[in-house]
Amino acid sequence: MTGAAGDQASGIVKTLLAGTSFLPFPDEKAALAALERKEIGAVYVIPADYVASGKITAYNASDSIFSEGKIAQVPLRRLLVKSLAGDAVPPDVVARILSPVDVTHLTKGKDGTWVVRGLAEIVRRVGVPLAFTVLLLISIMTSAGTMIQGVSEEKENRVIEVILSSIDARSLLLGKLLGLGATGLLQLSIWLTMALLPAVMLIAGLALSPVIVILCLAYFVLAFLLFGTLITGTGVIGTSAKDMQQYGMFWAIGAAIPMPFLEVILRDPNGTTARVLSYFPLSSAVTMMLRIGSGDVPWWEIPLTLLILVASVGIAIRFAARIFRTALLMYGKRPTVVEIFRWMRQA
């Protein structure tokens, strides 16, 4: 039986921080009475035929997956193993039964030698790209919404017409992208700093690879500029703030394209699937960040994919500016696909 004082939340915290303690009771009735009084968190009844059947009845005060009874199942198994072993099995054998394996993972280095790849190495190589990937997806969703909201308000209030009388559409698009995008990123950075500071302190001792961090940062910035341009440029096609959100968020799906192939990319970073996704502009940044951390990517693919992203950003800005200029001055009418392509050619 696992004991904890106070309500359920404090009991869970106590169990996680201080460990699980087991208290004996004279009978099942007395244990259930203590459970009703919230003196303990769960009751385990071990019948007389437990050795033969292996069955135990558990009474949990809560059906939550984080209840004390659920958390205490692993310590309970350890207690039962030690009890069954008793004096018949040496303590070192009991310890090995409870922890049967401790695997040392070796991977082949660039010089051909086999080196240990521990948890710190995995976090250093894979953790950083995954963190940048998650940050990119979150920033696109949050910052893009901020950018579209700012543009939609100016369009609905007709303020945008005054602005376009003194500045060209391309400069306005870049200003919106850099200004509102930076605001959204700043807000996101504050939230993440507050939420991830404990985690950063835990991994502060890891020797993070500066090359991986710099490359991930480069892919992050280029991807944010690409998706920010596409989302802002096409978002203005809508006639209302709601329509703009729907048009703009369509591009956010592109950033998540590699996620269904995450296992394939990590398992075979130089395979066909990983390379195809690396050369496609919408999925290039996320895929390359994952590949850089999980395997030895041919050196020439890194400048090639960066060049693809730079070219994609330039092309996106060029055509998005044309759509941006015409769509900002249209009210009450949704353009057709044919009209949008005409803007891209003639505007």
N, C-alpha and C positions, 0 to 999 in steps of 0.2 A: 504494500500500500504506500502510495506517495503522499507525503504530508507537506502542506504549505498553509501559512496563515494569511488571513485577509481575503479580499475578493479575487475573482478569476484573473484579472490583469496582473495584480501584484504577485499572485501565485505563479503565473507563467514567468514573470521576470525573475523571481526567486529561483525557480527551477533551472532557468537558463544560466544564471550567474553563479549560483551556489551549488548547483547539482541537485540530484534527486536523493531523498532519504526515504527509507522504508521502515514503517512502524508495525510491530505485531499487535494483533488484537485477539482476545480470548475466543471470540466467535464472530460469525458473519453479522449478526444483529448489532453487536456493539460497533463494528466497523461502519456499517451503514448509518448508524446514529451519528457517528463522528462526521461522516460525509454530509449528512443533512445539516449539521451545525457549521459546516464549512471549515472544520478544523483540519481536514485533509482534502486533497484534490481528486483522488480516485481510490477505488477499492479493488484489489485483486484477490479472488478466492481460489486457492489451490486445493483441489479435491484430493481425497486419499489415494485414488487411482491415477494420479498425475503421471507417475513414471511410466505406466503402461499406455495411457491415452494421450498424454501431452496437452490436455485441454485445461484451460483456465477461464474463469468467468471474471469479466472486468466491469466495474460500475464507474462510469464517468459522470462528473457533475455537469459537463457541457459536451455537446456534440460537435464543437468546433474542431477543426483539424489542428489547431494550436492549443488544445486543451492540455492540462497537465497529464491526464491519462495517456494521451497520444505521445507526448514528449518523453514520458517515463518508460516507454516500451523497450527502448534499447538498454537503459540501465537494468531493467527487470530481467532481460535475457542474460545479461552478464551475471547478475546475482544468482539466477537459477543454474547457470553453468557451473559457477563456483560451488553452489550447494550440492549439485549432483556429483561433482568430482570429489568433494570432501577431502579426506585424508588418503584416499586410494590413489589419487593422481598427484604427482609432484607439482608444486606451484609453477615451475617454469613451463611445464607441459600445459597447464591450465591457461597460462598467459598466451602460449602459442595457439591454443584452441580459440581464444577470444580474438586474437589478432594473427590469423594464419599466414599472412603474406605481407611483405614489405618490398615492393618492386623498385629496383633502380633502373630507370630508363636511360638507355644509351642511344645516341644518334650519331650519324657519320658527319664529321666536320668537313670543311672545305679542303683540309690537308689530308683527308683520308683516314684520320684517326677517329676512334669511337670515344665520345665525350658524354658526360652525364648531362641529362636534360631534366632538371628539377622543376618545381613549381615556379620558382623565381624566373627561370629562363622562359617558361611558357607564358607567364604574365608579361615579361619584357617584350617578347616577340609578337604574341597574339593579342594580349590585353590592350596594348596601345592602339593598334588598328581597329579593334572592336569598339574601343571607347570613342575614337574619332568617327567611326561609322554611325554609332548611336547618336552622337552629338550632331552630325550632319543631318540625319533624318529629323531629329527634334527641331533643329534650327530652321530647316526648310518649312516645316509645318507652322512654327510659331512666327518666325520673322516674315514669311511670305504673307501670312494673314495680316500682319501689321502694315506691310507695304500696300496690299490691296485695299485695306480699309482707308489708308491715307489718300490714295488716288480716288477711290469711290466718293469720298466726302467732297473732294474738290470738284469732281465732275458733276455731282448732283447739285452743288451750290453754284455752278458756273464760274467758279474762281479760276478753273484751269484755262478758260479762254483768255483771261487777262494775262496769265503767266505765259501762254504760248505767243502772245503778242510781242514779248520781249526776249524770248529764248527759243531756240530750236528744239524739236521733239527729242533728238538724240541726247542733247545735253540735259534735258529735263528727265529723261529716262534714267540716265546715269546718276543724276543727282538724287532721284528717288531711291534708286537701288542702293547707293552708298549711304545716304542719310538714314532712310527708314530701316534699311537692312542692318546698319551698324547699331541703331537703337534697339532693334529686336535682339541682336546678338549680345548687346550689353546686358539687357534684361535677362536673357537666357544664361549668360555667364554668372550673373549674381545668384540666380537660383541654383545653378549647378555647384557653385562654390560653397554655398551654404549646405547643400545636400551631400556633396562628395568630399568635403574637407576631412571627415574622419577616415574615409577610405584612402585618401591621398596620404594621410599621415601614416597609415599602416604599411603602404608600399613605398614610403619615402626612401627606404634603404635599398631598393632595387636599383641596379645599374642599368637604367633605361638607355637604349641605343639612340644617340642623337640623330643618326642618319634616318632611322625609322620615324622618329618624331618630326623631323624637318620635312621628309617626303609626305607623310600623312597630312601635315599642315598645308603643304603646297596643293595637294589634291583636294583638301577640304575647301580652301579659298576658291580655287577654280570651279569646283562643283557648286559652291554657293553662288558665285557670280552667274554661272550658267542657268541654274534653276531659278534664281532670283530674276534674271532677265526674261526668261520664258514665262514665268508666272505673272510678272508685272505687265509684260507686253501683251499677253493674251487675256489677262484678267479684265482689261479695260473694254473688251468686246461686249461684256454684259451691260445691260441697261440699268441694273440696280446692284446694290452691294451684295445681295444674295447670289445673283447671277455671276458677278465677278469672282466671288469665292469659288463657285463651282467650276468656272473656266480655268481659273488659276491653279486650283488644287489638282487638276487633272495631271499636271506635269510632276507633281510630287510622287505619283505612282512610279515614275521612272527611277527615282532614287532607290526605291525598294525592290527593284527588279532582281538584284543579286541575292536577296535574302532567302528565297526558296531554294537557291542553289548553294547555300552557305556550306553545307556538309561536303558537297562535291568540290567546292573551291578550296576548302581547308585540307581535304584529303588528297586532292590532285591539283595543286596550284598552277602547274604548267600544262594542264590538260586542255583539250579543245574547248570545253565549255567555259573555262576560266579565261582563255585567251579571246574567245569571241566576245564575251561580256566586257573584257578590258578595252576592246577597240570600238565598242558602241558608246558614243558620248554620254548618254544618260546613265549608263551603268558603269562607266569606266572608273570613276573615282573610287566608289565603294569597293569594286572588285580588286583594283590595284592595291588599295590599302590592306585588304585581307591577304592578298597574295604576297605582298612584301613581308608581312609578318610571319606567314606560315611556311614559306619555302624560298628557295634560291631562284629569284626571277632573273631571266637574262637581262643584262645591264641595258641593252639597247631598247627593251620594251618600256623602260621607265621614261626616257626622253621622248620616245614615240608617243606614248599615251598622254604625256604632259602637253606635247605639241598638238595632239588631237583635241584636247580640252581647250587649249588657248585658241585654236582655230574655231572651235565650236562656239566659244564665248563671243569671238569677233563676229561670226556669222549671225548668231542669235541677236546681238545688239543691233546689227545692221537692219535685219528684217523686222525685229520687234519695234524698232524706232518708227518704221514706216506704218506698222499697224497702230502703234501708240498714237501717232499724230492724227490719223484719220478717225480712229475709234473714239478719241477723247471729245471730238466735236460732233459726234452722232448721239442723238437722244431719241428714246422711244422706239427704236427699231433694231432688231437683231440682224446682223449681217449674215449672209449665206457663206458657205465655204468658198464658192466661186468668187464672191466679192472680196473675201479676205485674201485670196491669192492674187486678185487684181491689185489690191493695196500694196502687197509685197513687191509687185513688179513695177508699179507706176508711181507710188507715193514718193 
